[in-house]
């Protein structure tokens, strides 16, 4: 059995402000190449790791254009939902989304939790399961999301997860799971998305964990300037599994499609914001203050650019809203 894996296409009709090209046309070119690779490799299935769309309620006109493109593949496409595909990051809302619409019309089939599919070819039984993005992902027991059950008495198990699976620890406050913590999973291949930079193909004792990185480059992080979108070709036989990365030739160099001025502006903004936070720590004592008190004290600080101050206030207000009240409440 042969498959092609790709992830995080983030299809949208508008162009992000940091892009120099027409984003939707660029995505069409990339997806056309992905489909061309799948056809030439004669894969049995195409697998998508989530964030098919950049928002769940995308314009029907845009969705229709890409639906025709996906249909042209004439190869079954199976996908899990990412955080951008659903309302409120809730996979239970999938039936009301544009990804759910593609599923209803048979253009793309959604893999639901605990509902794996089975593909049998040349005497090899392959189970493909999936875990969509949800709020508790990477914050609960890893066995609940990364350890699928063999429900079909399969010879091999391939498991898709839209999660923040990474090689190194991330800053405090960002949920993540380390690659080294899930090698004991019964899955033979774990394919992830969500983390746009990816980490390539990792192999240990015949098992694979893989994230080729996002097809789309939609943010202005400097790392995106040097990254080329890739897909993975997988081959499953009685003798074992092989995975191979394939760089998309239609993807242009980062400096050709990403506006460097936005990258530099973002880096400058983050540096000033970090300096602002350090200033707050040096001048203030927050142990017994509520969030509203913190915001008021921040607003009283001087020698800080107004746009930096406003960005800090905006972020803290968002945190307060997500908590539903004061930090001590």
Legacy VTK file of the C-alpha trace (Angstrom):
# vtk DataFile Version 3.0
C-alpha trace
ASCII
DATASET POLYDATA
POINTS 329 float
0.000 0.000 0.000
1.293 3.410 -0.941
0.246 6.805 0.433
1.062 10.504 0.169
0.932 12.673 3.288
0.635 16.464 3.391
-0.654 18.915 5.978
-1.665 22.466 6.880
-2.758 23.831 3.519
-4.680 26.704 5.189
-6.758 27.382 2.098
-8.181 30.903 2.036
-9.409 33.417 -0.500
-7.462 36.436 0.717
-3.721 37.017 0.822
-1.960 37.420 4.204
-0.443 40.880 4.539
3.082 39.477 4.735
2.808 37.694 1.357
3.997 39.221 -1.917
2.054 36.858 -4.172
-1.609 35.975 -4.718
-1.938 33.389 -1.966
-4.881 31.406 -3.321
-3.216 30.954 -6.709
0.013 29.847 -5.047
-1.868 27.241 -3.000
-3.571 26.000 -6.157
-0.175 25.559 -7.820
1.177 23.658 -4.817
-1.869 21.408 -4.548
-1.744 20.717 -8.279
1.837 19.546 -7.820
0.854 17.450 -4.774
-1.852 15.764 -6.831
0.545 15.287 -9.749
3.072 13.588 -7.434
0.338 11.346 -6.014
-0.781 10.307 -9.489
2.738 9.654 -10.787
3.603 7.642 -7.667
0.308 5.776 -8.076
-0.520 6.106 -4.390
-3.590 4.362 -3.049
-4.605 7.184 -0.701
-3.749 10.785 0.094
-3.658 11.724 3.779
-4.111 15.277 5.104
-2.946 16.176 8.623
-5.435 18.963 9.327
-6.021 22.691 8.805
-7.277 22.046 5.318
-8.889 25.495 5.467
-7.776 28.642 7.272
-11.253 29.103 8.741
-14.315 26.872 9.079
-16.723 29.248 7.310
-14.699 30.078 4.229
-16.480 31.498 1.193
-18.356 28.815 -0.815
-16.841 30.292 -3.972
-13.305 29.649 -2.724
-14.198 26.218 -1.356
-15.791 25.296 -4.694
-12.595 26.109 -6.595
-10.488 23.887 -4.357
-13.141 21.163 -4.215
-12.827 20.795 -7.999
-9.058 20.604 -7.625
-9.253 17.872 -4.974
-11.791 15.944 -7.048
-9.426 15.977 -10.020
-6.987 13.795 -8.094
-9.307 10.802 -8.487
-7.556 9.319 -5.450
-9.273 8.886 -2.051
-8.311 11.742 0.286
-8.608 11.174 4.038
-8.173 13.994 6.539
-8.425 14.959 10.186
-9.644 18.370 11.275
-7.217 20.982 12.583
-7.885 23.904 14.885
-8.620 26.169 11.895
-11.134 23.727 10.395
-13.665 23.848 13.243
-15.604 26.415 15.254
-14.114 27.138 18.654
-11.442 24.474 18.070
-14.197 21.949 18.721
-14.174 18.868 16.449
-17.823 18.276 17.312
-18.710 21.254 15.077
-17.247 19.640 11.952
-20.645 19.023 10.338
-21.212 22.814 10.182
-17.884 23.574 8.529
-16.574 23.677 4.987
-14.398 20.639 5.663
-17.562 18.880 6.780
-19.158 19.921 3.490
-16.341 18.310 1.495
-16.861 15.174 3.562
-20.609 15.194 2.841
-19.977 15.354 -0.907
-17.357 12.607 -0.800
-14.534 14.874 -1.978
-12.534 14.373 1.194
-13.288 11.838 3.927
-12.865 12.832 7.574
-11.241 10.308 9.896
-13.023 10.528 13.242
-11.547 9.496 16.613
-11.971 5.783 17.385
-13.312 5.193 13.859
-10.251 3.976 11.934
-10.444 2.785 8.366
-8.820 -0.325 6.938
-7.000 -0.628 3.631
-5.958 -4.057 2.431
-3.672 -4.548 -0.557
-1.305 -7.307 -1.656
-2.058 -9.243 1.493
-1.159 -6.359 3.813
-3.773 -4.902 6.179
-3.195 -1.230 7.088
-5.303 0.620 9.655
-5.439 4.414 9.351
-6.705 6.316 12.396
-6.836 9.963 13.359
-7.031 12.391 16.254
-8.295 15.889 15.370
-7.267 18.988 17.238
-9.088 19.623 20.519
-8.496 21.868 23.525
-6.962 19.196 25.741
-4.510 17.954 23.125
-0.940 17.910 24.467
-2.293 18.664 27.943
-3.510 15.212 28.967
-2.233 11.635 28.990
-0.464 11.109 25.645
-1.990 7.634 25.376
-5.397 9.214 24.751
-4.218 10.956 21.586
-1.099 9.201 20.296
-1.807 5.540 21.129
-4.458 4.109 18.758
-6.031 0.695 19.278
-5.716 -1.964 16.595
-9.423 -2.359 15.870
-9.054 -4.194 12.559
-6.403 -6.774 13.399
-4.151 -4.854 11.028
-0.565 -5.670 10.158
0.404 -1.984 10.419
-1.140 1.115 11.996
-0.816 4.659 10.654
-2.058 7.388 13.021
-2.659 11.066 12.162
-2.653 13.733 14.898
-3.034 17.507 14.533
-0.900 18.430 17.520
2.070 20.377 18.806
4.484 17.458 18.625
8.044 18.795 18.774
11.625 17.676 19.351
12.508 20.237 22.030
10.610 21.827 24.910
8.656 25.003 24.139
8.282 28.095 26.366
6.121 27.833 29.451
2.426 28.198 28.710
2.493 26.528 25.290
1.073 22.964 25.354
3.294 20.464 23.545
4.355 16.831 23.443
7.915 15.662 22.885
8.670 13.175 20.129
10.781 11.123 22.529
7.778 10.608 24.814
5.639 8.671 22.338
7.946 6.076 20.800
6.142 3.388 22.806
2.927 4.053 20.879
1.595 0.923 19.139
1.317 2.932 15.913
3.909 2.046 13.294
3.700 5.512 11.752
2.572 8.731 13.476
1.956 11.645 11.113
1.456 15.100 12.628
0.810 18.673 11.568
-0.026 21.956 13.359
3.661 22.747 14.020
4.351 24.453 10.684
8.133 24.175 10.781
7.964 20.401 10.968
10.838 18.124 11.961
11.053 15.724 9.038
11.103 11.934 9.356
12.234 10.288 12.598
12.777 6.513 12.762
13.443 4.135 15.641
13.321 0.349 15.572
11.201 0.298 12.438
8.690 2.886 13.708
8.293 6.368 12.252
7.198 9.770 13.560
6.923 12.432 10.901
5.940 16.043 10.282
7.099 17.367 6.870
5.929 20.890 7.735
3.042 22.964 6.448
2.265 23.281 2.767
1.413 26.940 3.413
3.730 29.624 4.690
1.324 32.133 6.185
3.210 33.685 9.090
6.143 36.066 9.089
8.523 34.068 11.247
12.076 34.241 9.935
12.284 30.432 9.828
9.655 30.389 7.085
12.046 32.264 4.808
14.352 29.245 4.687
11.764 26.455 4.666
10.449 24.705 1.558
7.069 22.911 1.683
7.253 19.111 1.407
5.093 16.021 1.171
5.867 12.487 2.313
5.570 9.354 0.208
5.017 6.204 2.258
5.278 2.587 1.099
3.923 -0.237 3.263
4.762 -3.850 2.341
5.043 -7.184 4.115
8.760 -6.452 4.501
8.207 -3.152 6.308
7.686 0.582 5.844
9.640 3.268 3.985
9.049 7.029 4.082
10.511 9.625 1.744
10.195 13.418 1.758
9.592 15.236 -1.507
10.160 19.000 -1.843
7.546 20.897 -3.883
9.252 22.442 -6.888
6.451 24.982 -7.377
7.230 26.518 -3.977
9.308 29.656 -4.436
12.097 30.850 -2.166
10.904 32.555 0.978
12.298 35.968 0.024
10.296 35.844 -3.215
6.909 35.377 -1.553
7.327 36.645 2.024
7.631 40.390 2.595
10.849 40.887 4.549
9.655 44.223 5.948
6.914 42.456 7.875
9.393 39.893 9.171
11.739 42.593 10.420
8.859 44.590 11.874
7.579 41.535 13.738
11.031 40.763 15.168
11.453 44.367 16.257
8.000 44.316 17.865
8.778 41.130 19.789
12.113 42.484 21.015
10.492 45.666 22.285
7.655 43.721 23.852
10.184 41.511 25.661
12.009 44.601 26.909
8.675 46.012 28.064
7.924 42.870 30.070
11.345 43.049 31.687
10.706 46.665 32.610
7.406 45.697 34.197
9.095 42.969 36.245
11.737 45.395 37.474
9.330 48.192 38.419
6.317 46.284 39.706
5.223 43.623 42.163
2.266 41.592 40.928
1.981 38.814 43.476
-1.260 40.096 44.958
-2.722 42.009 42.022
-5.671 41.078 39.841
-5.382 41.191 36.057
-7.216 44.520 35.883
-4.724 46.010 38.340
-1.845 44.736 36.224
-3.319 46.315 33.101
-3.795 49.650 34.860
-0.219 49.623 36.150
1.129 48.761 32.701
-0.746 51.704 31.242
0.917 54.041 33.722
4.454 53.117 32.734
6.443 55.673 30.740
9.245 55.417 28.192
7.389 52.749 26.237
6.234 53.175 22.652
2.470 53.462 22.548
2.039 50.683 19.972
4.130 48.314 22.109
2.123 49.193 25.194
-1.141 48.688 23.345
0.000 45.310 22.006
0.890 44.173 25.535
-2.463 45.366 26.838
-4.270 43.646 23.975
-2.570 40.325 24.669
-3.213 40.515 28.398
-6.839 41.419 27.800
-7.191 38.367 25.549
-5.766 36.175 28.298
-8.171 37.672 30.818
-11.109 37.031 28.511
-10.026 33.435 27.941
-9.870 32.917 31.714
-13.288 34.498 32.138
-12.187 36.913 34.853
-9.330 37.975 37.086
-6.226 35.895 37.443
-6.975 35.235 41.099
-10.646 34.629 40.527
LINES 1 330
329 0 1 2 3 4 5 6 7 8 9 10 11 12 13 14 15 16 17 18 19 20 21 22 23 24 25 26 27 28 29 30 31 32 33 34 35 36 37 38 39 40 41 42 43 44 45 46 47 48 49 50 51 52 53 54 55 56 57 58 59 60 61 62 63 64 65 66 67 68 69 70 71 72 73 74 75 76 77 78 79 80 81 82 83 84 85 86 87 88 89 90 91 92 93 94 95 96 97 98 99 100 101 102 103 104 105 106 107 108 109 110 111 112 113 114 115 116 117 118 119 120 121 122 123 124 125 126 127 128 129 130 131 132 133 134 135 136 137 138 139 140 141 142 143 144 145 146 147 148 149 150 151 152 153 154 155 156 157 158 159 160 161 162 163 164 165 166 167 168 169 170 171 172 173 174 175 176 177 178 179 180 181 182 183 184 185 186 187 188 189 190 191 192 193 194 195 196 197 198 199 200 201 202 203 204 205 206 207 208 209 210 211 212 213 214 215 216 217 218 219 220 221 222 223 224 225 226 227 228 229 230 231 232 233 234 235 236 237 238 239 240 241 242 243 244 245 246 247 248 249 250 251 252 253 254 255 256 257 258 259 260 261 262 263 264 265 266 267 268 269 270 271 272 273 274 275 276 277 278 279 280 281 282 283 284 285 286 287 288 289 290 291 292 293 294 295 296 297 298 299 300 301 302 303 304 305 306 307 308 309 310 311 312 313 314 315 316 317 318 319 320 321 322 323 324 325 326 327 328
